[in-house]
C-alpha cells in the first residue's frame, strides 16, 4: 500500500470505530472492534474488517445492524476524508480471534494429553 492509501485507511478505521461506538450499544450488537481497513489503490473501496464477540447468531445479527447503517457510516467517513469520491464501504467479519482461540484450545488439549502420556510412561517404568 502507498503512504496515501495507508493514511486514508487509517482515517476510515478511526471514523468507523467512532461511529460504531457512538451509535451502537453493547447490548444491541455486543463488543465490536474494527481490526483493519484495506483500501483499493484507487481509494474507491474500503474493506472494513470487524471482530464481533459472541456466537454465530449474534455475529450475524450485529453485522446486519451495521450493514443497515452503511449509508450513515459512509457519510461520516466522507466528512472526515477529503476525497473527490467517498469510498464504498464493505464490511467483512474478521474471525482471526476465533481462529486463534480454537488453536489455543487445541494446543492446550495436546499439551494435556502429552502430560498424561508422560505420567503414564513414567509410572510403567517404575514397576
C-alpha positions as CSV (number, residue, x, y, z in Angstrom):
1,X,0.0,0.0,0.0
2,X,1.1,3.5,-0.7
3,X,1.5,6.1,2.0
4,X,-1.6,7.9,0.9
5,X,-3.7,4.7,0.8
6,X,-2.4,3.8,4.3
7,X,-3.3,7.3,5.6
8,X,-6.8,7.1,4.2
9,X,-7.3,3.6,5.6
10,X,-6.2,4.9,9.0
11,X,-8.8,7.7,8.9
12,X,-11.5,5.3,7.7
13,X,-10.7,2.9,10.5
14,X,-10.8,5.6,13.1
15,X,-14.1,7.2,11.8
16,X,-15.9,3.8,11.5
17,X,-14.8,2.9,15.0
18,X,-16.0,6.2,16.4
19,X,-19.3,5.9,14.6
20,X,-19.9,2.3,15.9
21,X,-19.0,3.5,19.4
22,X,-21.4,6.4,19.3
23,X,-24.4,4.8,17.6
24,X,-24.5,1.2,18.9
25,X,-24.6,0.0,22.5
26,X,-23.0,-3.3,23.6
27,X,-26.5,-4.6,24.5
28,X,-27.6,-4.1,20.8
29,X,-24.6,-5.6,19.0
30,X,-22.1,-6.8,21.5
31,X,-18.4,-5.9,21.5
32,X,-17.3,-4.7,18.1
33,X,-13.8,-3.9,17.1
34,X,-12.6,-2.5,13.8
35,X,-9.5,-4.6,13.3
36,X,-8.3,-3.5,9.9
37,X,-9.2,-1.4,6.8
38,X,-7.9,-2.2,3.4
39,X,-8.3,0.3,0.6
40,X,-8.1,-0.4,-3.1
41,X,-5.4,1.5,-4.8
42,X,-7.9,3.9,-6.4
43,X,-9.4,4.6,-3.0
44,X,-12.9,3.7,-4.2
45,X,-13.5,0.7,-1.9
46,X,-12.7,0.3,1.8
47,X,-12.9,-3.2,3.2
48,X,-13.6,-2.8,6.9
49,X,-12.7,-5.8,8.9
50,X,-14.7,-6.1,12.2
51,X,-14.4,-8.5,15.0
52,X,-17.6,-9.2,16.9
53,X,-17.6,-11.0,20.2
54,X,-20.4,-13.6,20.5
55,X,-21.8,-16.7,18.9
56,X,-22.6,-17.1,15.2
57,X,-26.1,-15.9,15.5
58,X,-25.1,-12.8,17.5
59,X,-22.4,-12.0,14.9
60,X,-24.8,-12.3,12.0
61,X,-27.4,-10.0,13.8
62,X,-24.7,-7.5,14.7
63,X,-23.3,-7.4,11.2
64,X,-26.8,-6.9,9.7
65,X,-27.3,-3.9,12.0
66,X,-24.0,-2.4,10.9
67,X,-24.8,-3.0,7.3
68,X,-28.1,-1.2,7.8
69,X,-26.2,1.9,8.9
70,X,-23.8,1.7,6.0
71,X,-25.0,5.0,4.3
72,X,-24.7,6.9,7.6
73,X,-21.2,5.4,8.2
74,X,-20.1,6.3,4.6
75,X,-21.4,9.8,5.1
76,X,-19.3,10.2,8.4
77,X,-16.3,8.8,6.6
78,X,-16.9,11.2,3.7
79,X,-16.8,14.2,6.1
80,X,-13.6,13.1,7.6
81,X,-11.8,12.1,4.4
82,X,-11.5,14.9,1.9
83,X,-11.5,13.0,-1.4
84,X,-13.2,13.6,-4.7
85,X,-15.2,10.4,-4.1
86,X,-16.2,8.9,-0.8
87,X,-15.1,5.2,-0.8
88,X,-17.7,2.5,-0.8
89,X,-17.6,0.5,2.4
90,X,-17.7,-3.2,2.6
91,X,-17.8,-4.9,6.0
92,X,-16.0,-8.2,6.4
93,X,-16.3,-10.3,9.5
94,X,-12.8,-10.8,10.9
95,X,-12.6,-14.2,12.6
96,X,-8.9,-14.1,13.4
97,X,-9.5,-14.1,17.1
98,X,-12.0,-17.0,16.9
99,X,-9.4,-19.0,15.0
100,X,-6.7,-18.1,17.4
101,X,-8.9,-19.2,20.3
102,X,-9.6,-22.5,18.6
103,X,-5.9,-23.1,18.0
104,X,-5.1,-22.2,21.6
105,X,-7.7,-24.8,22.8
106,X,-6.2,-27.5,20.5
107,X,-2.7,-26.7,21.8
108,X,-3.9,-26.9,25.4
109,X,-5.6,-30.3,24.7
110,X,-2.4,-31.6,23.0
111,X,-0.3,-30.4,26.0
112,X,-2.7,-32.1,28.5
113,X,-2.6,-35.4,26.5
114,X,1.2,-35.3,26.3
115,X,1.3,-34.7,30.1
116,X,-0.9,-37.7,30.7
117,X,1.1,-39.9,28.4
118,X,4.3,-38.9,30.0
119,X,2.9,-39.6,33.5
120,X,1.7,-43.0,32.3
121,X,5.1,-43.9,30.8
122,X,6.9,-42.8,34.0
123,X,4.6,-44.9,36.1
124,X,5.1,-48.0,34.0
125,X,8.9,-47.7,34.0
126,X,8.9,-47.9,37.9
127,X,7.0,-51.2,38.0
